[in-house]
């Protein structure tokens, strides 16, 4: 039995998609990619000490999850205990 290569690519993409969205929610975005999205209409920037505090503030404000991304100058958003300021980008 021979499978269509296009079908294999489509199946691989479907399987990989959920994995990518999970991993991106627990790591920081490249700085320029993050900054490019900050000014977009409907985006809300939340800053706090560590990703957990950012998420708590976003929930308090009723913003949508998952976050579009996280970024910090020192790559510390997901350090535990929190070591510095983290920025999260959400939508309303």
Residue pairs with C-beta under 8 A, 6 or more apart in sequence:
21 66
24 69
25 66
25 67
26 78
27 70
27 78
28 34
28 69
28 70
28 71
28 72
28 75
28 77
28 78
29 69
29 70
29 71
30 71
31 71
31 73
33 69
34 69
34 70
34 71
34 87
34 89
35 71
37 43
37 68
37 69
37 89
38 45
38 89
42 91
42 92
43 68
43 89
43 90
43 91
44 58
44 61
44 63
44 89
44 90
44 91
44 92
45 87
45 88
45 89
46 54
46 57
46 58
46 61
46 63
46 87
46 88
46 89
46 90
47 54
47 85
47 86
47 87
47 88
48 54
48 56
48 57
48 85
48 86
48 88
49 82
49 84
49 85
49 86
50 76
50 77
50 78
50 79
50 80
50 81
50 82
50 83
50 84
50 86
51 70
51 77
51 78
51 82
51 86
51 88
52 82
53 82
53 86
54 67
54 70
54 77
54 86
54 87
54 88
55 65
55 67
55 88
58 65
58 67
58 88
58 90
59 65
62 92
63 90
63 91
63 92
64 90
64 91
64 92
65 90
67 88
67 89
67 90
68 89
68 90
68 91
69 88
69 89
70 77
70 78
70 86
70 87
70 88
70 89
71 77
71 86
71 87
71 89
72 84
72 85
72 86
72 87
73 84
73 85
74 83
74 84
76 82
76 83
76 84
76 85
76 86
77 86
77 87
77 88
